Amino acid sequence: MCNKGPPVRFAFVLVEQILQASPVHIDLIISMCFVLILPKPSISKRPAGDLTWGQDVSVTCSISTQHLGGTFTLQQTSGSFRKSQTSSTNSATFNIPQVTFSNEGSYQCQYQTRVSGREFRSPQSDSIRLSVTVILPKPSISMIPVGNVTWGQTVSITCSISTQHLGMSGVTCNGDDLPDEAGAVDLLGREAREVPTMLSAALTTRCHFFLQNPMQESYHTVMQLVRILSTVPLLQRKDRLLLLYHSGRWLTSPL
């Protein structure tokens, strides 16, 4: 569909093939159609690859056209992010500081310009995807009392981690009759639970921390170990999981 300009008047002189005393003048009015076809913009980001939580990223949109002075718009295809920027050149750079999981997703840009009082828009660019990862430090795990314990003695296991990604958590223990529910976490990310000693010669305890992103991708890594020693062999063992939950996502810290 084109933008119609003002009518243009043309005069045609028709001369009959048969001799006549004077020519016949006919006015014909034609509506002219002006079309500006803009190319598809290109889109890129810096740094390339996956982003780390809290990292800054810049997205650049550019277009090959002589009609400069237009507006670039960057939009998240399945989110609320949308920014526009007027540029006197053929490109514009959008800065997204301190990315979080809410910045994950696909992005496209579009160029819009005005020529002779009329608005023209380019097609949407190809998509680029921003993916955010979280790097957690290695947690620590300890128990009280230290060393061997006797059957029936209560053991306090503490897992702690230095991170801003706090939330629901729990302690993983290999043993019988341990509760599934997550324990409480204080502001330091530390969780302690009293675990009755099982019938175990070597009851291994692990700490896990993990987040899960909105796309349900999960990551988890086995963490530091402690052993609870008692004098009676273990008859059965069950596994439990220590969780850390933040912003709708689960994540494990690295070894």
C-alpha positions as CSV (number, residue, x, y, z in Angstrom):
1,M,0.0,0.0,0.0
2,C,1.4,3.4,-1.0
3,N,1.0,7.0,0.3
4,K,-0.9,9.0,-2.2
5,G,0.4,12.5,-3.1
6,P,-1.5,15.5,-4.4
7,P,-3.2,15.1,-7.8
8,V,-1.1,16.0,-10.8
9,R,-2.7,17.5,-13.9
10,F,-1.5,16.5,-17.3
11,A,-2.6,18.1,-20.6
12,F,-2.9,15.9,-23.7
13,V,-3.5,17.3,-27.2
14,L,-5.3,14.8,-29.4
15,V,-5.0,15.4,-33.0
16,E,-7.4,13.6,-35.1
17,Q,-6.1,11.7,-38.0
18,I,-8.8,13.2,-40.1
19,L,-8.3,16.8,-40.9
20,Q,-10.1,19.2,-38.5
21,A,-10.0,22.9,-38.1
22,S,-8.6,22.8,-34.6
23,P,-7.2,20.2,-32.1
24,V,-9.1,18.9,-29.2
25,H,-7.7,19.5,-25.6
26,I,-8.5,17.0,-22.9
27,D,-7.3,17.3,-19.2
28,L,-6.5,14.1,-17.4
29,I,-6.0,14.1,-13.6
30,I,-3.8,11.3,-12.2
31,S,-3.1,10.5,-8.5
32,M,0.6,9.8,-8.0
33,C,1.7,7.1,-5.6
34,F,5.0,7.6,-3.6
35,V,6.5,4.5,-2.0
36,L,9.6,4.3,0.2
37,I,10.8,0.7,0.8
38,L,13.2,0.5,3.8
39,P,15.5,-2.5,4.2
40,K,15.4,-4.8,7.2
41,P,17.7,-3.4,10.0
42,S,20.5,-5.5,11.4
43,I,20.9,-6.2,15.2
44,S,23.8,-7.2,17.3
45,K,24.8,-7.2,21.0
46,R,28.0,-6.7,23.0
47,P,29.3,-8.8,24.7
48,A,28.4,-11.8,22.6
49,G,27.3,-15.1,24.1
50,D,25.6,-15.7,27.4
51,L,25.5,-12.9,30.0
52,T,26.2,-13.1,33.7
53,W,23.6,-11.8,36.2
54,G,24.3,-8.1,36.9
55,Q,26.4,-7.6,33.7
56,D,25.8,-4.6,31.3
57,V,24.9,-5.3,27.7
58,S,24.5,-3.1,24.7
59,V,22.3,-3.8,21.7
60,T,23.0,-2.0,18.4
61,C,20.5,-1.6,15.6
62,S,21.6,-0.3,12.2
63,I,20.1,0.1,8.7
64,S,21.5,0.8,5.2
65,T,19.5,3.8,3.9
66,Q,20.0,7.4,2.8
67,H,17.0,8.5,4.7
68,L,18.6,9.3,8.1
69,G,17.3,11.1,11.1
70,G,14.7,8.4,11.9
71,T,13.9,6.5,15.1
72,F,15.1,3.0,16.1
73,T,12.9,0.9,18.4
74,L,14.2,-2.1,20.3
75,Q,11.5,-4.4,21.7
76,Q,11.5,-7.7,23.6
77,T,9.3,-10.0,21.6
78,S,7.8,-11.8,24.6
79,G,8.3,-9.2,27.4
80,S,7.6,-5.6,28.4
81,F,10.9,-4.1,27.4
82,R,10.6,-1.4,24.7
83,K,12.8,1.6,24.0
84,S,13.0,4.1,21.1
85,Q,15.9,6.3,20.2
86,T,16.2,9.0,17.5
87,S,19.5,8.9,15.6
88,S,21.1,11.2,13.0
89,T,23.2,8.3,11.7
90,N,22.3,4.9,10.4
91,S,22.5,3.2,13.8
92,A,21.5,3.4,17.5
93,T,22.8,1.6,20.5
94,F,20.6,0.6,23.5
95,N,22.3,0.0,26.8
96,I,20.7,-2.5,29.3
97,P,22.5,-2.2,32.6
98,Q,22.8,-5.0,35.2
99,V,20.8,-7.7,33.4
100,T,18.5,-10.1,35.4
101,F,16.3,-13.0,34.5
102,S,13.6,-10.5,33.4
103,N,15.9,-9.4,30.6
104,E,16.1,-12.8,29.1
105,G,14.4,-13.4,25.8
106,S,14.4,-12.5,22.1
107,Y,14.8,-8.9,20.8
108,Q,14.0,-7.2,17.5
109,C,14.5,-3.7,16.2
110,Q,12.7,-1.5,13.7
111,Y,13.4,1.8,11.9
112,Q,10.9,4.5,11.3
113,T,11.5,7.8,9.4
114,R,9.5,10.7,7.9
115,V,9.9,11.7,4.3
116,S,7.9,14.6,2.7
117,G,5.6,14.6,5.7
118,R,4.9,10.9,5.6
119,E,5.9,8.1,8.0
120,F,7.6,5.0,6.7
121,R,8.6,1.9,8.7
122,S,11.1,-0.9,8.0
123,P,10.4,-4.6,8.5
124,Q,11.4,-6.1,11.8
125,S,15.0,-7.1,12.1
126,D,16.1,-10.7,12.8
127,S,16.0,-11.7,16.4
128,I,18.8,-12.0,18.9
129,R,18.5,-13.7,22.3
130,L,19.8,-12.6,25.6
131,S,20.5,-15.5,28.1
132,V,21.4,-14.8,31.7
133,T,23.4,-17.1,33.9
134,V,24.2,-16.9,37.6
135,I,27.6,-17.9,39.0
136,L,27.4,-18.9,42.6
137,P,30.4,-19.3,45.0
138,K,31.1,-22.6,46.6
139,P,29.0,-23.1,49.8
140,S,30.4,-24.3,53.0
141,I,29.0,-27.1,55.2
142,S,29.7,-28.0,58.8
143,M,28.2,-30.1,61.6
144,I,28.0,-30.0,65.4
145,P,29.2,-32.0,67.1
146,V,32.4,-32.6,65.0
147,G,33.5,-36.1,64.4
148,N,31.8,-39.4,65.4
149,V,28.4,-39.4,67.0
150,T,26.6,-42.1,68.8
151,W,23.3,-43.7,67.8
152,G,20.3,-41.5,68.6
153,Q,22.4,-38.3,69.1
154,T,21.2,-35.1,67.5
155,V,23.4,-33.5,64.8
156,S,23.2,-29.9,63.6
157,I,24.2,-29.5,60.0
158,T,24.8,-26.0,58.6
159,C,25.1,-25.0,54.9
160,S,26.0,-21.4,54.1
161,I,26.8,-19.4,51.0
162,S,27.7,-15.8,50.3
163,T,25.3,-14.6,47.6
164,Q,22.5,-12.2,46.9
165,H,20.3,-15.0,45.5
166,L,18.5,-16.0,48.6
167,G,15.2,-17.8,49.0
168,M,13.9,-21.2,49.9
169,S,16.5,-23.8,50.9
170,G,17.0,-27.1,52.6
171,V,19.7,-29.6,53.5
172,T,20.4,-32.8,51.6
173,C,21.1,-35.8,53.7
174,N,21.5,-39.5,52.8
175,G,19.6,-41.2,55.5
176,D,16.2,-42.5,56.8
177,D,13.2,-40.5,57.9
178,L,14.6,-37.0,57.1
179,P,11.9,-34.4,56.4
180,D,11.3,-33.2,52.8
181,E,10.3,-29.6,53.6
182,A,12.8,-26.8,53.1
183,G,14.3,-25.1,56.2
184,A,14.4,-21.4,57.0
185,V,17.1,-19.2,55.6
186,D,18.5,-16.1,57.3
187,L,20.0,-13.0,55.5
188,L,23.4,-14.7,55.2
189,G,22.0,-17.6,53.3
190,R,22.6,-20.0,56.1
191,E,20.3,-22.9,56.9
192,A,20.7,-25.2,59.9
193,R,18.6,-28.3,60.6
194,E,18.9,-30.8,63.4
195,V,19.0,-34.3,62.0
196,P,18.6,-37.4,64.2
197,T,21.5,-39.8,63.6
198,M,20.5,-42.8,61.5
199,L,21.6,-46.4,61.6
200,S,24.7,-45.5,59.6
201,A,28.3,-46.4,59.5
202,A,29.0,-43.5,57.0
203,L,26.0,-41.1,56.5
204,T,27.1,-38.7,53.8
205,T,25.5,-35.2,53.7
206,R,25.6,-32.9,50.7
207,C,24.7,-29.3,50.1
208,H,23.0,-28.3,46.9
209,F,22.1,-24.8,45.7
210,F,20.2,-24.3,42.4
211,L,17.9,-21.9,40.6
212,Q,15.6,-22.6,37.7
213,N,14.9,-20.0,35.0
214,P,11.4,-19.2,33.5
215,M,12.1,-21.6,30.6
216,Q,12.4,-24.5,33.2
217,E,16.1,-25.1,32.4
218,S,17.7,-26.5,35.5
219,Y,21.3,-26.8,36.6
220,H,22.6,-28.5,39.7
221,T,26.0,-29.6,41.0
222,V,26.9,-31.7,44.0
223,M,28.5,-29.6,46.7
224,Q,30.8,-30.0,49.7
225,L,30.4,-33.2,51.8
226,V,30.5,-34.0,55.5
227,R,30.2,-37.5,57.0
228,I,28.2,-38.5,60.1
229,L,29.7,-41.6,61.6
230,S,27.9,-43.9,64.0
231,T,28.5,-47.5,65.2
232,V,25.4,-49.2,63.7
233,P,25.2,-50.1,59.9
234,L,22.8,-48.3,57.7
235,L,19.9,-50.5,56.6
236,Q,18.2,-48.2,54.1
237,R,19.1,-44.8,52.6
238,K,17.1,-42.0,51.0
239,D,18.2,-38.8,49.3
240,R,17.0,-35.3,50.0
241,L,17.8,-32.0,48.2
242,L,18.9,-28.6,49.4
243,L,17.2,-25.9,47.4
244,L,17.7,-22.2,46.8
245,Y,15.0,-20.4,44.9
246,H,15.0,-16.9,43.5
247,S,12.8,-14.9,41.0
248,G,11.1,-18.0,39.7
249,R,14.3,-19.8,38.9
250,W,16.4,-22.6,40.5
251,L,20.2,-22.7,40.3
252,T,23.1,-24.7,41.7
253,S,26.4,-23.3,42.7
254,P,29.6,-24.7,41.2
255,L,32.0,-27.0,43.0
